[in-house]
Amino acid sequence: MGSLKNRLILIAMMLALPLAGLVFLGLLTDHNFNTLPYYTVDGPVEGRSLAAQRVGSFDLVNQDGEAFSAEDLRGKVWLAAFYGTDAPHVAQVTKQLLWPNFRYRDEDDIVVVSISLSPEHDTPEVLQDYVERNTRYNGFEGKWQFLTGAPEEVDRVVAEEFIIQRDPAEPNNVATIWLVDTEGFLRGVYHAASENAIRDAVEDIALLKKERDVAEYEREKLAEALAERPELPVLGPEGHTVPAFAFTGIDSVEVSHRTVEGQVKIVDYFFTHCPTICPIMSSQLARTQAWLKDNDLDRDITLLSHSVDPERDTPERLKEYATRLGADTASWKFLTGGKEDLYDQARFGYYLTALQSDTATGGFFHSDTFVLVDRENRIRGLYDGTSTAEVDAMMQDAAQLALSGER
C-alpha cells in the first residue's frame, strides 16, 4: 500500500513539473504577438516605417482570366510563391504550399498566391487545372490564386514589389516564399526547399491572425460602446460639402477627392519647418493613427495634412517629415500643390485659416484645428489639435462615423 502511494506521489510530481512550467510561461512572462519584422531593401527591421516594403499595384490575371491585383488581397494574410507549372521543381514547391493551404482551408482571409515565372506557358486555362487539382478540399473558392501576365510585368513585380534578385543563369529558379500581412507589408521570408520553412510560415500566419483578431475584437467592442451615442451634428451652412480637390502627395502621386471617396476624413494644415504648434499637432495625429490601427479603423478613416508652405514642402520633404513621424502613408496623406488652391480649400472647404504672414513665427499662419469630415463630405466636428482631451474626443467621434450601423 505504501509503495503504491509513493508511486502515485511520484507520478503526480512528474506531471506537475511541466504544468508548473506552462503556468510560469503563461502567467509570468510577456506574450508579444507583434514579433514579426518588417522588411526593407536592406533587410528586416523592427517596426514599420516608410522604408518598409509594401506590395504595390500590379497588372496580372488569375487562373479564371480575371484581372487581379494587390488591392484584391487587402485585409487578407497571404503567402506569395514564384514558379511556373512547367518548372522541374514544381512538385516540391506545390508540396510545400499544400500544407498552409490545407491548414487554413476554411478561412477565406488566408490565401496562397503563386506568380508564374513561365507566363508564356501558364495560360489561365493551364493555371486553372493546376489550382483545381490542388484545392479540392478547400472550404472557399479563391483561396489559391495563380497569377500570370505579360513577362515584363511579372519581372517587375518580382524585382520591385517583392525585392527579389534573380540569378541571371537560372531566372526561373526562385526559392523565396514571402508572407504578406493584411496591409500588404512583407512580414516573413522562407526558403521553399527547406522542410522547416513552411512550418515556420504556418506559425507566423498564426501570429498575423492574432494581430488581426485582436484589432477586430477591439473594433467590435468600440462599435458596441458607441452605438447609443447621439448623432453628431452637421456643421457649417446648410447643404455645405467639402469641394472636390486634387493635390500632390509624397512620391509625387496625386491625391484627390476620389482617392478618399467613401472615407471618414480628419483634416489639418501645417508646414514642415513650423517651430510652434505643428510638431504638437503632428504628434497628436501620429497618436490618432496608432489608435485607429489598434481598433481596426485605419482602412475606414484617412488623415489629410495640407502644407501651407508648398514651395518648400516638396513631395520629397513631405516624405522625410512623414518618415520622422513614423506615419503610415496608406492612411495618412501629406499634401502639397498650388498655394492658392491649398488656401482656398482651407477657407471655403474646411473653414480654416491658411496664409502667408510676415508677423507669424515661421512665416505662415494657420488654424490649430482638426476638422472631422464624414463619408458624404460634410463637416461633423472641429477640435483643438494641441489638446489631448479634444483629440481623444475626435477619435471617438471619428470612430462613431466609421462604425455607424455596426454592432
ZARO-737692 format. One record per residue (C-alpha): x, y, z; residue in one letter. Coordinates in Angstrom, 3 decimals, padded with zeros to 6 digits. Layout:
[node [X; Y; Z]; "a"]
...
# end
This chain:
[node [000.000; 000.000; 000.000]; "m"]
[node [002.802; 002.374; 000.943]; "g"]
[node [004.650; 001.517; -002.286]; "s"]
[node [001.545; 002.310; -004.375]; "l"]
[node [001.090; 005.608; -002.522]; "k"]
[node [004.711; 006.563; -003.179]; "n"]
[node [004.343; 005.747; -006.900]; "r"]
[node [001.217; 007.907; -007.152]; "l"]
[node [003.012; 010.797; -005.459]; "i"]
[node [005.955; 010.418; -007.869]; "l"]
[node [003.640; 010.405; -010.922]; "i"]
[node [001.843; 013.487; -009.636]; "a"]
[node [005.149; 015.290; -009.184]; "m"]
[node [006.260; 014.348; -012.704]; "m"]
[node [003.004; 015.713; -014.144]; "l"]
[node [003.170; 018.841; -012.018]; "a"]
[node [006.617; 019.917; -013.239]; "l"]
[node [005.679; 020.577; -016.892]; "p"]
[node [002.351; 022.037; -015.778]; "l"]
[node [004.173; 024.443; -013.474]; "a"]
[node [006.425; 025.400; -016.368]; "g"]
[node [003.414; 026.153; -018.548]; "l"]
[node [001.865; 028.241; -015.804]; "v"]
[node [005.133; 030.145; -015.367]; "f"]
[node [005.456; 030.783; -019.095]; "l"]
[node [001.803; 031.672; -019.459]; "g"]
[node [001.391; 033.922; -016.431]; "l"]
[node [004.787; 035.264; -015.503]; "l"]
[node [006.199; 036.101; -018.933]; "t"]
[node [005.061; 038.510; -021.604]; "d"]
[node [003.442; 037.334; -024.822]; "h"]
[node [004.258; 039.629; -027.703]; "n"]
[node [002.289; 038.797; -030.817]; "f"]
[node [003.787; 041.643; -032.861]; "n"]
[node [007.124; 039.888; -033.163]; "t"]
[node [007.399; 039.588; -036.937]; "l"]
[node [009.764; 042.076; -038.554]; "p"]
[node [009.062; 044.343; -041.477]; "y"]
[node [011.393; 044.199; -044.475]; "y"]
[node [013.222; 046.882; -046.419]; "t"]
[node [015.586; 046.587; -049.363]; "v"]
[node [018.354; 046.398; -046.762]; "d"]
[node [016.793; 043.557; -044.790]; "g"]
[node [014.485; 043.047; -041.789]; "p"]
[node [013.762; 045.901; -039.377]; "v"]
[node [011.813; 046.234; -036.156]; "e"]
[node [008.653; 048.266; -036.538]; "g"]
[node [007.049; 049.787; -039.590]; "r"]
[node [008.397; 052.833; -041.370]; "s"]
[node [008.117; 054.410; -044.802]; "l"]
[node [011.061; 052.249; -045.835]; "a"]
[node [009.105; 049.055; -045.079]; "a"]
[node [008.351; 047.188; -048.293]; "q"]
[node [004.690; 047.095; -049.194]; "r"]
[node [003.375; 045.224; -052.207]; "v"]
[node [002.002; 047.851; -054.556]; "g"]
[node [-000.238; 047.679; -057.568]; "s"]
[node [000.330; 045.154; -060.334]; "f"]
[node [-001.443; 044.240; -063.551]; "d"]
[node [-001.851; 040.456; -063.691]; "l"]
[node [-004.663; 037.951; -064.270]; "v"]
[node [-005.607; 034.858; -062.266]; "n"]
[node [-006.478; 031.317; -063.279]; "q"]
[node [-010.017; 032.432; -064.126]; "d"]
[node [-008.731; 035.008; -066.605]; "g"]
[node [-009.826; 037.853; -064.322]; "e"]
[node [-007.748; 040.949; -063.589]; "a"]
[node [-006.141; 040.582; -060.161]; "f"]
[node [-004.033; 042.992; -058.119]; "s"]
[node [-002.749; 043.655; -054.627]; "a"]
[node [-005.956; 045.533; -053.825]; "e"]
[node [-007.859; 042.243; -054.100]; "d"]
[node [-005.715; 040.957; -051.223]; "l"]
[node [-006.149; 043.858; -048.801]; "r"]
[node [-007.470; 042.562; -045.493]; "g"]
[node [-006.035; 039.092; -046.162]; "k"]
[node [-002.895; 037.345; -044.960]; "v"]
[node [-001.163; 035.650; -047.878]; "w"]
[node [001.830; 033.605; -048.928]; "l"]
[node [003.467; 034.567; -052.223]; "a"]
[node [005.480; 031.982; -054.187]; "a"]
[node [007.141; 032.238; -057.606]; "f"]
[node [007.399; 029.366; -060.096]; "y"]
[node [005.970; 028.023; -063.319]; "g"]
[node [003.833; 024.917; -063.628]; "t"]
[node [006.377; 023.581; -066.148]; "d"]
[node [009.334; 024.068; -063.778]; "a"]
[node [011.362; 020.973; -062.732]; "p"]
[node [010.772; 021.808; -059.061]; "h"]
[node [007.019; 022.459; -059.342]; "v"]
[node [006.141; 019.279; -057.407]; "a"]
[node [008.395; 020.253; -054.499]; "q"]
[node [007.022; 023.787; -054.267]; "v"]
[node [003.458; 022.535; -054.563]; "t"]
[node [004.040; 020.063; -051.743]; "k"]
[node [005.306; 022.884; -049.525]; "q"]
[node [002.317; 025.113; -050.261]; "l"]
[node [-000.283; 022.385; -049.802]; "l"]
[node [000.189; 022.353; -046.034]; "w"]
[node [-000.695; 026.003; -045.270]; "p"]
[node [-003.436; 025.861; -047.882]; "n"]
[node [-004.977; 022.809; -046.215]; "f"]
[node [-004.305; 024.046; -042.680]; "r"]
[node [-006.369; 027.187; -043.311]; "y"]
[node [-008.744; 025.669; -045.866]; "r"]
[node [-011.863; 027.006; -044.111]; "d"]
[node [-010.614; 030.580; -043.628]; "e"]
[node [-011.294; 032.868; -046.560]; "d"]
[node [-008.938; 035.595; -045.353]; "d"]
[node [-005.781; 033.466; -045.620]; "i"]
[node [-004.661; 032.967; -049.216]; "v"]
[node [-001.886; 031.327; -051.202]; "v"]
[node [-000.754; 033.383; -054.206]; "v"]
[node [001.527; 031.843; -056.819]; "s"]
[node [003.015; 034.046; -059.534]; "i"]
[node [004.061; 032.290; -062.709]; "s"]
[node [007.656; 032.667; -063.848]; "l"]
[node [006.674; 030.974; -067.103]; "s"]
[node [003.817; 033.213; -068.297]; "p"]
[node [004.079; 032.091; -071.941]; "e"]
[node [003.291; 028.532; -070.858]; "h"]
[node [000.999; 029.306; -067.942]; "d"]
[node [-002.185; 030.499; -069.586]; "t"]
[node [-005.258; 030.898; -067.355]; "p"]
[node [-006.507; 027.519; -068.611]; "e"]
[node [-003.264; 025.775; -067.568]; "v"]
[node [-003.332; 027.500; -064.189]; "l"]
[node [-006.997; 026.692; -063.614]; "q"]
[node [-006.281; 022.973; -063.987]; "d"]
[node [-003.359; 023.250; -061.536]; "y"]
[node [-005.420; 025.109; -058.942]; "v"]
[node [-008.413; 022.772; -059.200]; "e"]
[node [-006.192; 019.744; -058.625]; "r"]
[node [-004.623; 021.228; -055.502]; "n"]
[node [-007.584; 022.896; -053.806]; "t"]
[node [-010.262; 020.225; -053.893]; "r"]
[node [-010.553; 020.209; -050.093]; "y"]
[node [-010.779; 023.977; -049.637]; "n"]
[node [-013.790; 025.442; -047.883]; "g"]
[node [-013.728; 028.603; -050.018]; "f"]
[node [-013.153; 029.362; -053.668]; "e"]
[node [-010.285; 031.663; -054.463]; "g"]
[node [-008.046; 030.541; -051.601]; "k"]
[node [-005.264; 029.719; -054.056]; "w"]
[node [-004.691; 032.368; -056.706]; "q"]
[node [-002.256; 031.628; -059.518]; "f"]
[node [-001.321; 034.754; -061.447]; "l"]
[node [000.123; 035.235; -064.909]; "t"]
[node [000.516; 038.110; -067.334]; "g"]
[node [002.960; 039.948; -069.556]; "a"]
[node [006.545; 038.729; -068.923]; "p"]
[node [007.819; 042.274; -068.334]; "e"]
[node [005.124; 042.870; -065.706]; "e"]
[node [005.924; 039.594; -063.965]; "v"]
[node [009.616; 040.550; -063.935]; "d"]
[node [008.779; 043.973; -062.491]; "r"]
[node [006.568; 042.541; -059.762]; "v"]
[node [009.213; 040.045; -058.674]; "v"]
[node [012.014; 042.626; -058.633]; "a"]
[node [010.219; 045.752; -057.391]; "e"]
[node [007.292; 044.599; -055.290]; "e"]
[node [008.977; 041.567; -053.705]; "f"]
[node [012.613; 042.848; -053.863]; "i"]
[node [013.884; 039.517; -055.218]; "i"]
[node [017.173; 039.452; -057.119]; "q"]
[node [017.026; 036.606; -059.617]; "r"]
[node [020.041; 034.624; -060.746]; "d"]
[node [020.661; 035.518; -064.424]; "p"]
[node [021.825; 031.951; -065.012]; "a"]
[node [018.585; 030.497; -063.559]; "e"]
[node [015.981; 033.287; -063.559]; "p"]
[node [013.075; 030.869; -063.129]; "n"]
[node [014.529; 029.172; -060.077]; "n"]
[node [013.229; 031.402; -057.271]; "v"]
[node [013.081; 029.614; -053.929]; "a"]
[node [011.763; 032.610; -051.980]; "t"]
[node [008.335; 032.489; -050.343]; "i"]
[node [007.052; 035.717; -048.778]; "w"]
[node [004.448; 036.178; -046.056]; "l"]
[node [002.376; 039.328; -046.621]; "v"]
[node [000.120; 040.884; -043.991]; "d"]
[node [-003.365; 042.351; -044.327]; "t"]
[node [-001.985; 045.759; -045.310]; "e"]
[node [000.387; 044.424; -047.958]; "g"]
[node [003.627; 044.599; -045.937]; "f"]
[node [006.249; 041.856; -046.266]; "l"]
[node [006.482; 040.184; -042.849]; "r"]
[node [008.270; 036.860; -043.305]; "g"]
[node [010.600; 035.201; -045.818]; "v"]
[node [011.198; 031.467; -046.250]; "y"]
[node [013.195; 029.113; -048.484]; "h"]
[node [010.942; 026.772; -050.426]; "a"]
[node [013.479; 023.928; -050.315]; "a"]
[node [013.598; 023.890; -046.509]; "s"]
[node [011.310; 021.448; -044.692]; "e"]
[node [011.115; 023.839; -041.746]; "n"]
[node [010.212; 026.830; -043.894]; "a"]
[node [006.528; 026.119; -044.248]; "i"]
[node [006.229; 025.055; -040.617]; "r"]
[node [007.661; 028.438; -039.679]; "d"]
[node [005.357; 030.169; -042.154]; "a"]
[node [002.281; 028.492; -040.673]; "v"]
[node [003.334; 029.622; -037.191]; "e"]
[node [003.896; 033.169; -038.467]; "d"]
[node [000.473; 033.184; -040.136]; "i"]
[node [-000.961; 032.411; -036.704]; "a"]
[node [000.864; 035.464; -035.298]; "l"]
[node [-000.570; 037.725; -038.004]; "l"]
[node [-004.009; 036.213; -037.416]; "k"]
[node [-003.650; 037.075; -033.759]; "k"]
[node [-002.763; 040.679; -034.611]; "e"]
[node [-005.818; 040.948; -036.840]; "r"]
[node [-008.183; 039.163; -034.470]; "d"]
[node [-007.219; 041.423; -031.563]; "v"]
[node [-007.823; 044.533; -033.703]; "a"]
[node [-011.176; 043.188; -034.935]; "e"]
[node [-012.222; 042.436; -031.370]; "y"]
[node [-011.334; 045.974; -030.309]; "e"]
[node [-013.374; 047.292; -033.225]; "r"]
[node [-016.410; 045.239; -032.179]; "e"]
[node [-016.124; 046.428; -028.577]; "k"]
[node [-015.847; 050.029; -029.723]; "l"]
[node [-018.869; 049.681; -032.008]; "a"]
[node [-020.939; 048.430; -029.070]; "e"]
[node [-019.742; 051.232; -026.809]; "a"]
[node [-020.558; 053.918; -029.378]; "l"]
[node [-023.837; 052.510; -030.627]; "a"]
[node [-026.036; 054.501; -028.259]; "e"]
[node [-024.332; 057.862; -028.687]; "r"]
[node [-026.436; 060.656; -030.199]; "p"]
[node [-025.769; 061.518; -033.817]; "e"]
[node [-023.052; 064.103; -034.399]; "l"]
[node [-024.234; 067.488; -035.685]; "p"]
[node [-023.582; 068.650; -039.250]; "v"]
[node [-021.584; 071.892; -039.099]; "l"]
[node [-021.375; 074.831; -041.462]; "g"]
[node [-024.007; 076.407; -043.733]; "p"]
[node [-026.922; 074.222; -044.722]; "e"]
[node [-026.030; 071.943; -047.597]; "g"]
[node [-022.281; 072.620; -047.385]; "h"]
[node [-019.950; 069.837; -048.505]; "t"]
[node [-016.185; 069.889; -048.953]; "v"]
[node [-015.453; 070.688; -052.623]; "p"]
[node [-013.526; 068.406; -054.953]; "a"]
[node [-009.746; 068.691; -054.835]; "f"]
[node [-006.571; 067.332; -056.390]; "a"]
[node [-003.220; 067.810; -054.656]; "f"]
[node [000.177; 066.115; -054.723]; "t"]
[node [001.286; 063.592; -052.133]; "g"]
[node [004.638; 062.001; -051.364]; "i"]
[node [006.378; 060.367; -054.336]; "d"]
[node [004.537; 062.975; -056.457]; "s"]
[node [001.393; 060.825; -056.529]; "v"]
[node [-001.882; 062.691; -056.992]; "e"]
[node [-004.268; 062.555; -054.054]; "v"]
[node [-007.776; 063.745; -054.844]; "s"]
[node [-011.313; 063.571; -053.518]; "h"]
[node [-011.628; 060.325; -055.485]; "r"]
[node [-008.692; 058.823; -053.554]; "t"]
[node [-010.578; 059.192; -050.266]; "v"]
[node [-014.086; 058.623; -051.575]; "e"]
[node [-016.243; 056.785; -049.039]; "g"]
[node [-013.771; 057.511; -046.215]; "q"]
[node [-014.157; 059.445; -042.994]; "v"]
[node [-011.502; 062.191; -043.058]; "k"]
[node [-009.515; 064.073; -040.398]; "i"]
[node [-008.033; 067.241; -041.895]; "v"]
[node [-005.373; 069.721; -040.792]; "d"]
[node [-002.972; 072.377; -042.144]; "y"]
[node [000.708; 072.543; -041.170]; "f"]
[node [004.222; 073.140; -042.561]; "f"]
[node [007.300; 071.007; -042.049]; "t"]
[node [009.629; 073.696; -040.625]; "h"]
[node [006.967; 075.106; -038.277]; "c"]
[node [008.615; 075.926; -034.918]; "p"]
[node [005.449; 076.223; -032.826]; "t"]
[node [002.218; 074.207; -032.926]; "i"]
[node [002.822; 071.908; -035.915]; "c"]
[node [005.027; 069.377; -034.077]; "p"]
[node [002.357; 069.124; -031.379]; "i"]
[node [-000.438; 068.678; -033.907]; "m"]
[node [001.537; 066.124; -035.918]; "s"]
[node [002.323; 064.105; -032.798]; "s"]
[node [-001.381; 064.128; -031.943]; "q"]
[node [-002.178; 062.790; -035.409]; "l"]
[node [000.516; 060.122; -035.037]; "a"]
[node [-001.168; 059.090; -031.789]; "r"]
[node [-004.518; 059.119; -033.574]; "t"]
[node [-003.260; 056.870; -036.359]; "q"]
[node [-001.858; 054.369; -033.850]; "a"]
[node [-005.225; 054.284; -032.060]; "w"]
[node [-007.066; 053.774; -035.341]; "l"]
[node [-004.824; 050.825; -036.191]; "k"]
[node [-005.298; 049.276; -032.762]; "d"]
[node [-009.057; 049.431; -033.302]; "n"]
[node [-009.025; 048.207; -036.925]; "d"]
[node [-010.244; 051.573; -038.221]; "l"]
[node [-007.321; 052.729; -040.345]; "d"]
[node [-008.945; 051.434; -043.546]; "r"]
[node [-012.071; 053.498; -042.822]; "d"]
[node [-010.526; 056.792; -041.684]; "i"]
[node [-007.923; 058.807; -043.610]; "t"]
[node [-005.797; 061.668; -042.278]; "l"]
[node [-005.187; 064.579; -044.665]; "l"]
[node [-002.382; 067.001; -043.735]; "s"]
[node [-002.087; 070.004; -046.098]; "h"]
[node [001.035; 072.173; -046.298]; "s"]
[node [000.654; 075.957; -046.064]; "v"]
[node [004.182; 076.299; -047.492]; "d"]
[node [004.042; 074.258; -050.691]; "p"]
[node [007.061; 075.998; -052.253]; "e"]
[node [009.379; 074.464; -049.655]; "r"]
[node [007.248; 071.455; -048.754]; "d"]
[node [008.002; 069.390; -051.826]; "t"]
[node [006.894; 065.748; -052.059]; "p"]
[node [010.430; 064.754; -051.058]; "e"]
[node [010.377; 066.975; -047.978]; "r"]
[node [006.938; 065.720; -047.001]; "l"]
[node [008.231; 062.151; -047.253]; "k"]
[node [011.123; 062.949; -044.921]; "e"]
[node [008.680; 064.521; -042.464]; "y"]
[node [006.335; 061.522; -042.644]; "a"]
[node [009.287; 059.193; -042.084]; "t"]
[node [010.323; 061.047; -038.924]; "r"]
[node [006.769; 060.725; -037.622]; "l"]
[node [006.605; 057.014; -038.397]; "g"]
[node [003.444; 057.702; -040.394]; "a"]
[node [001.720; 055.018; -042.442]; "d"]
[node [001.059; 056.968; -045.621]; "t"]
[node [-001.522; 054.486; -046.812]; "a"]
[node [-003.971; 056.153; -044.439]; "s"]
[node [-002.184; 059.440; -043.680]; "w"]
[node [-001.755; 061.646; -046.745]; "k"]
[node [000.640; 064.609; -046.755]; "f"]
[node [-000.424; 067.089; -049.420]; "l"]
[node [001.215; 069.907; -051.333]; "t"]
[node [000.292; 071.733; -054.530]; "g"]
[node [-000.619; 075.184; -055.713]; "g"]
[node [-000.611; 077.686; -052.845]; "k"]
[node [-003.860; 079.378; -053.807]; "e"]
[node [-005.609; 076.038; -054.307]; "d"]
[node [-004.493; 074.876; -050.859]; "l"]
[node [-005.528; 078.133; -049.227]; "y"]
[node [-008.917; 078.205; -050.976]; "d"]
[node [-009.594; 074.616; -049.903]; "q"]
[node [-008.837; 075.591; -046.307]; "a"]
[node [-011.032; 078.694; -046.384]; "r"]
[node [-014.011; 077.542; -048.439]; "f"]
[node [-013.871; 073.795; -047.825]; "g"]
[node [-012.969; 073.429; -044.153]; "y"]
[node [-013.426; 076.988; -042.804]; "y"]
[node [-009.798; 077.067; -041.688]; "l"]
[node [-007.219; 079.832; -041.904]; "t"]
[node [-004.120; 079.306; -044.017]; "a"]
[node [-001.998; 082.226; -045.187]; "l"]
[node [001.499; 083.601; -045.504]; "q"]
[node [002.331; 086.182; -042.825]; "s"]
[node [005.404; 088.299; -042.153]; "d"]
[node [004.424; 088.604; -038.495]; "t"]
[node [003.745; 084.910; -037.791]; "a"]
[node [006.507; 082.722; -036.382]; "t"]
[node [007.928; 080.713; -039.271]; "g"]
[node [006.304; 082.999; -041.855]; "g"]
[node [002.901; 081.323; -042.036]; "f"]
[node [-000.304; 081.424; -040.067]; "f"]
[node [-002.756; 078.520; -039.962]; "h"]
[node [-005.505; 077.186; -037.741]; "s"]
[node [-004.642; 074.798; -034.921]; "d"]
[node [-007.864; 072.924; -035.660]; "t"]
[node [-008.553; 069.368; -036.788]; "f"]
[node [-011.672; 069.027; -038.971]; "v"]
[node [-013.716; 065.822; -038.976]; "l"]
[node [-015.436; 065.111; -042.313]; "v"]
[node [-017.909; 062.284; -042.904]; "d"]
[node [-018.284; 059.964; -045.897]; "r"]
[node [-020.675; 062.430; -047.534]; "e"]
[node [-018.033; 065.180; -047.234]; "n"]
[node [-019.941; 067.091; -044.546]; "r"]
[node [-018.121; 068.685; -041.621]; "i"]
[node [-019.056; 066.883; -038.395]; "r"]
[node [-016.550; 068.173; -035.837]; "g"]
[node [-013.869; 070.787; -035.044]; "l"]
[node [-011.161; 070.088; -032.439]; "y"]
[node [-008.174; 071.852; -030.918]; "d"]
[node [-005.230; 069.949; -032.380]; "g"]
[node [-002.993; 070.819; -029.437]; "t"]
[node [-005.385; 069.464; -026.794]; "s"]
[node [-005.072; 065.816; -025.834]; "t"]
[node [-008.602; 065.787; -024.412]; "a"]
[node [-010.109; 067.209; -027.590]; "e"]
[node [-008.133; 064.827; -029.782]; "v"]
[node [-009.382; 061.932; -027.649]; "d"]
[node [-012.928; 063.186; -028.285]; "a"]
[node [-012.143; 063.453; -032.003]; "m"]
[node [-011.032; 059.809; -032.112]; "m"]
[node [-014.315; 058.683; -030.588]; "q"]
[node [-016.348; 060.869; -032.952]; "d"]
[node [-014.418; 059.642; -035.995]; "a"]
[node [-014.953; 056.053; -034.876]; "a"]
[node [-018.661; 056.755; -034.415]; "q"]
[node [-018.928; 057.936; -038.026]; "l"]
[node [-016.919; 054.985; -039.328]; "a"]
[node [-018.803; 052.385; -037.274]; "l"]
[node [-022.270; 053.811; -037.798]; "s"]
[node [-024.604; 050.853; -038.130]; "g"]
[node [-022.137; 048.265; -036.784]; "e"]
[node [-022.781; 046.383; -033.552]; "r"]
# end
